Structure formats: structure tokens, C-alpha cells
Amino acid sequence: LFSEQFKSHLLQYDLTELPGLDNYHRARGVLADSMKDCARAFGARESFYLVNGSTSGIHAMLAACLNKGDKLLVARNCHISVINGLILFGIQPIFVMPRYDEQWQMVLPVSIESWRKTLDENPDAKGALVTSPDYYGLCAPLEDLASLLHERGKFLIVDEAHGAHFAFSSHLPKTALRQGADVCVQSLHKTMPALTQTALLHLGTSHISGDRIKRSISMLTTTSPSYMLMASIEYACYFASHEGPETYE
């Protein structure tokens, strides 16, 4: 889905922070404008480009939302990056077990009843992290879970790595943001025209500090971010908002 023009100019985008090109770690110019356009396309309060995949976004969300020793409810079918992030930041996981379908021999999303029961048993948990959609395309009951958590002053983090395209077709499930997620991460290279290693972190509500998210992303990202990767992120956002609905249809 890359245009011929984009492909033929790709290597010319291998630039660095120079006057007129902005600075990823203190975006005030073209990068800031590009990320604002991206946020509008995806329906986020703020969006941030990621050049080290959804893994870096998951780590940034954990670092921004929790402190060492905090408890977090985590769906046990999480990605390995979640496990590594819990270890890195000293976060205490309370694992919530998904269901298993014997007929299809597939793991199913954690039920809202299991989330509620685990939250009742761990009222000091700060929030929950869930993968939705999972690797088979199955979606968690995010709307109910967000309502449950917000009623109790908790936050919802969503690993939406496989659902970046949801925002651009009415035939697809609602996005995590539309269902009340406070913060989520999406891999663009899985379902959209963007280079491998590209991802987005979206802030959905005011429950999470945008400044702390920015600091966490900066702390975990190289000081030489690839402008080729960021150009492909911008291309994907433009494609999705202008051609996505027709293409996904």
C-alpha cells in the first residue's frame, strides 16, 4: 500500500534533528504538528510516535502510570513485553486468567466477571492492563472494564497492538479509546502501511499525565530516532484518514 512516490523517496528521509526538522524529544515544530494530526485521525487527546515498536510504548505506559511496588491487574495472555516491563519497573502483577474454549482450543478474553472478582480481592490495585484484540482477533469487554475501573478510581491500559485499523471502518470493533481506555498502544506495521518497528501511543483521558507519558517515552527512546520510521508513521496516518475507510471496506 506504499505509494511509489513514498517508496522512491524513502532513503531521503534518513535525516536527523536539524533546524527545520524538529526534535523528537522536545517536539515543537513539524513533528509536533504531525502528531497532532495523528491524534485527530485516531480520536486521541494526544498521540506519540514510537520508533521501537509497541514494546517501547508498553514500557512507557507502565513507567508513566505506576510506581515501584504498585499492584496492577494483568490479563495473563499478555505479551512478553508486559512481563519484561513489570520486571524492569518493579510493578507487582495480579494475573487474571483468561477462559479457554475446548472446542476451538483457543484462549478467550478474560470475562468482566473475572475482572470484577479480582478487583474486589485486590482493591489496592492501581488499574488494569489488557491485550485487545488478542493474536486471534478476539476483543476484550473494554467498555464494561473501563466503566468498572473508572467507578473505583482506577485506570485502564490497553495493548491494542493488533488493532490500529479499527478506527477506520464501521465493520470493525470499536477502538480502545472509544471504549474508555485511558492510554493504549498500537503497532502500525501489523495492519497499516508503515515500516516494521513503528507504533503509536495514544492518550485517551485526563486520568493519566501527558507530561509523564512524554518523559517516559523520551527516557526509553534513542536520542537518534529514525526519520524514515517517523515518515512512514505519518504516511500511515495520512493513508488511514484519507483512504482507510474505502480500503478497509
C-alpha positions as CSV (number, residue, x, y, z in Angstrom):
1,L,0.0,0.0,0.0
2,F,3.0,2.3,0.0
3,S,2.8,4.8,-2.9
4,E,5.5,4.7,-5.5
5,Q,6.4,8.3,-4.6
6,F,6.9,7.4,-0.9
7,K,9.0,4.3,-1.7
8,S,11.2,6.2,-4.2
9,H,12.0,8.9,-1.7
10,L,12.3,6.8,1.5
11,L,16.1,6.9,1.9
12,Q,16.0,10.7,1.5
13,Y,14.1,10.7,4.8
14,D,17.0,9.2,6.7
15,L,17.8,12.5,8.4
16,T,18.4,13.7,12.0
17,E,17.5,16.6,14.2
18,L,18.4,19.6,12.2
19,P,17.0,23.2,12.0
20,G,13.5,22.9,10.5
21,L,13.1,19.1,11.3
22,D,12.2,19.5,14.9
23,N,13.4,17.3,17.8
24,Y,11.6,14.1,18.8
25,H,12.5,14.6,22.5
26,R,11.2,18.2,22.6
27,A,8.8,18.4,19.7
28,R,7.7,22.0,19.0
29,G,7.5,22.1,15.1
30,V,6.8,19.7,12.3
31,L,6.9,16.6,14.5
32,A,4.5,18.1,17.0
33,D,2.2,19.2,14.2
34,S,2.4,15.7,12.6
35,M,1.5,14.0,15.9
36,K,-1.5,16.4,16.4
37,D,-2.8,15.4,13.0
38,C,-2.3,11.8,14.0
39,A,-4.3,12.3,17.3
40,R,-7.2,13.8,15.3
41,A,-7.2,10.9,12.9
42,F,-7.3,8.3,15.7
43,G,-9.6,10.3,18.1
44,A,-7.0,10.7,20.9
45,R,-6.3,13.6,23.2
46,E,-2.6,13.2,22.3
47,S,-0.7,10.8,20.2
48,F,3.0,10.0,20.3
49,Y,5.2,8.4,17.6
50,L,7.1,5.3,18.7
51,V,10.2,4.0,16.8
52,N,10.9,0.9,18.9
53,G,7.6,-0.8,18.4
54,S,4.7,-1.3,20.7
55,T,7.2,-2.8,23.2
56,S,8.6,0.7,24.0
57,G,5.0,2.0,24.3
58,I,4.0,-0.6,26.8
59,H,7.1,0.1,28.8
60,A,6.4,3.8,28.7
61,M,2.8,3.3,29.8
62,L,3.9,1.2,32.7
63,A,6.6,3.7,33.7
64,A,4.2,6.7,33.5
65,C,1.2,5.1,35.2
66,L,2.8,3.2,38.1
67,N,5.5,3.4,40.7
68,K,7.7,0.7,42.0
69,G,5.8,-1.7,44.2
70,D,2.4,-0.8,42.8
71,K,-0.1,-3.5,42.0
72,L,-1.6,-3.9,38.5
73,L,-4.2,-6.3,37.3
74,V,-2.9,-8.0,34.2
75,A,-4.6,-10.4,31.8
76,R,-2.4,-13.5,31.8
77,N,-2.3,-13.8,28.0
78,C,-0.3,-10.6,27.8
79,H,2.7,-10.0,25.5
80,I,6.2,-10.8,26.7
81,S,7.0,-7.0,26.7
82,V,4.4,-6.6,29.5
83,I,6.2,-9.2,31.6
84,N,9.6,-7.5,30.9
85,G,8.1,-4.1,31.8
86,L,6.8,-5.4,35.1
87,I,10.3,-6.7,36.0
88,L,12.0,-3.5,34.8
89,F,9.9,-1.2,36.9
90,G,9.2,-3.4,39.9
91,I,5.5,-3.5,39.4
92,Q,3.6,-6.3,41.2
93,P,1.2,-8.1,38.8
94,I,-2.1,-9.6,39.8
95,F,-2.7,-12.0,37.0
96,V,-6.3,-12.5,35.8
97,M,-6.8,-15.8,33.9
98,P,-8.5,-15.9,30.5
99,R,-11.0,-18.5,29.6
100,Y,-10.3,-21.5,27.4
101,D,-12.5,-22.9,24.7
102,E,-12.1,-26.7,24.4
103,Q,-13.9,-27.0,21.1
104,W,-11.7,-24.4,19.3
105,Q,-8.7,-25.0,21.6
106,M,-8.3,-21.2,21.9
107,V,-7.8,-18.8,24.8
108,L,-10.7,-16.4,25.1
109,P,-10.6,-12.9,26.6
110,V,-11.0,-12.6,30.4
111,S,-14.7,-12.1,31.3
112,I,-15.9,-9.0,33.0
113,E,-16.9,-11.2,36.0
114,S,-13.3,-12.3,36.5
115,W,-12.1,-8.7,36.3
116,R,-14.6,-7.7,38.9
117,K,-13.9,-10.6,41.2
118,T,-10.1,-9.9,41.0
119,L,-10.6,-6.2,41.6
120,D,-12.8,-6.9,44.6
121,E,-10.0,-9.1,46.0
122,N,-7.3,-6.5,45.3
123,P,-8.8,-3.1,45.9
124,D,-5.4,-1.5,46.2
125,A,-4.5,-2.3,42.6
126,K,-3.9,0.9,40.6
127,G,-5.5,-0.3,37.4
128,A,-5.6,-3.0,34.8
129,L,-3.7,-3.9,31.6
130,V,-5.4,-6.0,28.9
131,T,-4.5,-7.1,25.4
132,S,-7.3,-6.4,22.9
133,P,-7.6,-7.6,20.3
134,D,-5.6,-10.7,21.0
135,Y,-3.5,-12.5,18.4
136,Y,-6.6,-14.3,17.0
137,G,-8.5,-11.0,16.7
138,L,-10.7,-11.6,19.8
139,C,-11.6,-8.4,21.7
140,A,-11.9,-8.0,25.5
141,P,-15.0,-6.3,27.1
142,L,-13.2,-3.0,27.2
143,E,-16.3,-0.7,27.7
144,D,-17.5,-2.6,30.7
145,L,-14.0,-2.9,32.1
146,A,-13.3,0.8,31.7
147,S,-16.6,1.7,33.5
148,L,-15.8,-0.7,36.3
149,L,-12.3,0.7,36.8
150,H,-13.2,4.3,36.5
151,E,-16.0,3.9,39.1
152,R,-13.3,2.8,41.5
153,G,-10.8,5.5,40.6
154,K,-8.6,3.1,38.6
155,F,-7.1,3.4,35.1
156,L,-7.2,1.1,32.0
157,I,-4.1,0.4,29.9
158,V,-4.7,-1.4,26.6
159,D,-2.2,-3.2,24.4
160,E,-4.0,-2.7,21.2
161,A,-1.0,-3.6,19.0
162,H,-3.1,-5.6,16.5
163,G,-6.0,-3.1,16.3
164,A,-4.6,0.1,14.8
165,H,-7.0,-0.3,11.8
166,F,-10.1,-0.4,14.0
167,A,-10.7,3.4,13.8
168,F,-11.2,3.4,10.0
169,S,-14.1,1.0,9.3
170,S,-17.6,0.7,10.8
171,H,-17.3,-3.0,10.2
172,L,-14.5,-3.4,12.7
173,P,-14.8,-3.3,16.6
174,K,-14.7,0.0,18.4
175,T,-11.3,1.2,19.3
176,A,-9.9,1.0,22.9
177,L,-10.1,4.9,23.0
178,R,-13.8,4.9,22.1
179,Q,-14.5,2.3,24.8
180,G,-12.8,4.4,27.5
181,A,-9.2,3.3,27.6
182,D,-7.0,5.9,29.4
183,V,-4.0,5.0,27.4
184,C,-3.2,2.5,24.7
185,V,-0.5,1.4,22.2
186,Q,-0.9,0.3,18.6
187,S,1.6,-1.3,16.2
188,L,1.2,0.3,12.8
189,H,3.3,-2.2,10.9
190,K,0.9,-5.0,11.6
191,T,-2.3,-3.8,9.9
192,M,-1.3,-0.5,8.2
193,P,1.2,0.7,5.6
194,A,4.2,1.6,7.9
195,L,7.7,0.2,8.3
196,T,8.4,-2.5,10.9
197,Q,9.1,-1.1,14.4
198,T,6.6,1.7,14.0
199,A,3.9,2.2,16.6
200,L,1.7,4.8,18.3
201,L,0.9,5.6,21.9
202,H,-2.5,7.3,22.4
203,L,-3.6,9.2,25.5
204,G,-7.4,8.9,25.8
205,T,-8.4,10.6,29.0
206,S,-7.1,13.1,31.6
207,H,-6.6,10.4,34.2
208,I,-3.0,9.9,33.0
209,S,-0.5,12.7,33.0
210,G,0.5,13.6,29.4
211,D,3.8,15.1,30.7
212,R,4.7,11.9,32.5
213,I,3.9,9.9,29.3
214,K,6.2,12.2,27.3
215,R,9.0,11.9,29.8
216,S,8.7,8.1,29.9
217,I,8.7,7.8,26.1
218,S,11.8,10.1,25.9
219,M,13.6,8.1,28.6
220,L,13.1,4.9,26.7
221,T,13.8,6.1,23.2
222,T,17.1,6.6,21.4
223,T,18.4,10.1,21.0
224,S,18.7,9.4,17.3
225,P,15.2,8.4,16.3
226,S,14.8,7.3,12.7
227,Y,13.1,9.9,10.5
228,M,12.4,7.2,7.9
229,L,10.3,5.4,10.5
230,M,8.6,8.6,11.6
231,A,7.9,9.5,7.9
232,S,6.2,6.1,7.4
233,I,4.1,6.7,10.6
234,E,3.0,10.0,9.1
235,Y,2.3,8.3,5.8
236,A,0.2,5.6,7.5
237,C,-1.8,8.1,9.4
238,Y,-2.5,10.1,6.3
239,F,-3.4,7.0,4.3
240,A,-5.7,5.8,7.1
241,S,-7.6,9.0,7.5
242,H,-7.9,9.7,3.7
243,E,-8.1,6.3,2.1
244,G,-8.5,3.9,5.0
245,P,-12.3,3.7,5.2
246,E,-12.6,2.8,1.5
247,T,-9.7,0.4,1.6
248,Y,-10.8,-1.4,4.7
249,E,-14.3,-1.5,3.4
